[in-house]
């Protein structure tokens, strides 16, 4: 929701992540936003027990490249989940629509094709200010939300395998 703080959650409701290995694919386009999202995700993972050496961070040029980058990370670094962080800001051409559709479909496809969760941590905003508001600004940091989602999905995956 546009008016809720993305960083507000009940930490007690987040599973212990001390044994998890989480990867983050981050787009460098709009880096003032995406690197802030990365910081939020990294800090939240560590807060919930993921050890620094179990956080794999890899950079790709832009949001469209997240799908391929996340796939390469999954195939080569053996993570329990991959968080995909990017930011696409509306412009004057249909480029925004094509990039957003492509990355959304790509990340959805990865979730179907692989046995690990791929987390959609991509901001799709109308303005740079809206993105800044969601990358550590007045609405918190969507990177925090993506990290909590990754932890919860890995926990679900592990529970499902033991049931």
C-alpha positions in Angstrom: 0.0 0.0 0.0 1.3 3.4 -0.9 0.9 4.9 2.5 2.2 2.1 4.7 5.7 1.9 6.0 7.4 -1.0 4.2 9.9 -1.5 7.1 7.1 -1.9 9.8 6.7 -5.5 10.7 6.7 -7.7 13.8 10.2 -9.1 14.1 8.9 -11.9 16.3 6.9 -13.2 13.3 10.1 -13.8 11.3 11.6 -17.2 11.4 15.2 -17.7 12.5 17.4 -17.3 9.5 20.8 -18.3 11.0 21.2 -21.3 8.7 20.0 -19.6 5.5 22.1 -18.7 2.5 20.5 -15.7 0.7 21.6 -14.2 -2.6 20.8 -10.7 -3.8 20.8 -9.7 -7.4 20.8 -5.9 -7.6 20.4 -3.6 -10.7 22.9 -0.7 -10.8 20.6 1.4 -12.9 19.1 4.0 -10.6 21.8 3.1 -8.1 21.0 5.8 -5.6 17.7 3.9 -5.1 18.8 0.3 -5.7 21.9 0.4 -3.5 19.7 1.8 -0.6 17.3 -1.1 -1.1 20.3 -3.4 -1.1 21.5 -1.9 2.2 18.0 -2.4 3.7 17.9 -6.1 2.6 21.4 -6.9 3.8 20.8 -5.3 7.2 17.5 -7.0 7.7 18.9 -10.4 6.7 21.7 -9.9 9.3 19.2 -8.7 11.9 17.4 -12.1 11.6 20.5 -14.2 11.8 21.9 -14.6 8.2 25.7 -14.6 8.5 27.6 -12.1 6.4 29.4 -14.9 4.6 26.0 -16.4 3.7 24.8 -13.3 1.9 25.9 -13.4 -1.8 25.5 -10.0 -3.6 25.9 -9.7 -7.4 25.3 -6.6 -9.5 23.7 -6.5 -13.0 23.5 -3.4 -15.2 19.7 -2.8 -15.1 16.4 -4.2 -13.9 15.8 -6.1 -17.1 19.0 -8.1 -16.5 17.8 -9.2 -13.1 16.2 -12.4 -14.5 19.3 -13.7 -16.1 21.5 -12.6 -13.2 19.2 -14.2 -10.7 19.3 -17.4 -12.7 23.1 -17.4 -12.9 23.3 -16.8 -9.1 20.9 -19.7 -8.4 22.8 -22.1 -10.6 26.3 -21.1 -9.4 26.1 -20.1 -5.7 23.5 -22.6 -4.3 21.4 -20.0 -2.3 18.2 -20.9 -0.5 16.6 -17.8 -2.1 17.4 -15.0 -4.5 16.2 -11.4 -3.8 15.9 -9.4 -7.0 16.3 -5.7 -6.4 15.7 -3.0 -9.1 14.0 0.3 -9.8 12.1 1.3 -12.9 10.8 4.9 -13.1 8.1 6.0 -15.6 9.4 8.0 -18.5 7.9 9.5 -21.6 8.0 6.3 -23.7 6.6 2.8 -23.4 10.0 1.5 -22.2 8.8 1.5 -18.6 5.9 -0.9 -19.5 8.1 -3.3 -21.4 10.8 -3.5 -18.7 8.2 -3.9 -15.9 6.4 -6.7 -17.8 9.5 -8.5 -18.8 11.1 -8.5 -15.4 7.8 -9.5 -13.7 7.3 -12.4 -16.1 11.0 -13.4 -15.8 11.0 -13.5 -12.0 7.7 -15.4 -12.0 9.2 -17.9 -14.5 12.2 -18.4 -12.2 9.8 -19.2 -9.3 8.1 -21.8 -11.4 11.3 -23.4 -12.9 13.5 -23.6 -9.8 13.2 -25.2 -6.4 14.0 -21.9 -4.5 12.1 -18.7 -4.1 13.0 -15.6 -6.2 11.8 -12.5 -4.4 10.4 -9.5 -6.4 12.1 -6.4 -4.8 11.6 -4.1 -7.8 10.2 -0.6 -7.4 8.0 0.5 -10.3 7.2 4.2 -9.7 6.1 7.2 -11.5 8.8 9.5 -10.1 12.3 9.4 -8.5 10.8 10.9 -5.4 8.3 8.0 -5.1 11.2 5.6 -5.4 13.3 7.5 -2.8 10.3 7.4 -0.4 10.3 3.6 -0.6 14.1 3.2 -0.5 14.7 4.5 3.0 12.4 7.5 2.9 9.1 8.2 4.5 7.6 4.8 3.5 10.5 2.8 4.8 12.7 0.5 2.7 11.3 -2.1 0.4 14.6 -3.9 0.7 13.6 -4.7 4.3 10.3 -6.2 3.0 12.1 -8.2 0.4 14.5 -9.7 3.0 11.7 -10.6 5.3 9.8 -12.2 2.4 12.9 -14.2 1.5 13.3 -15.5 5.0 9.6 -16.5 5.3 9.7 -18.2 1.9 12.8 -20.2 2.7 11.3 -21.3 6.0 8.1 -22.4 4.1 10.2 -24.3 1.6 12.2 -26.1 4.3 9.0 -26.9 6.3 7.4 -28.3 3.2 10.3 -30.6 2.6 10.1 -32.1 6.1 6.4 -32.6 6.2 
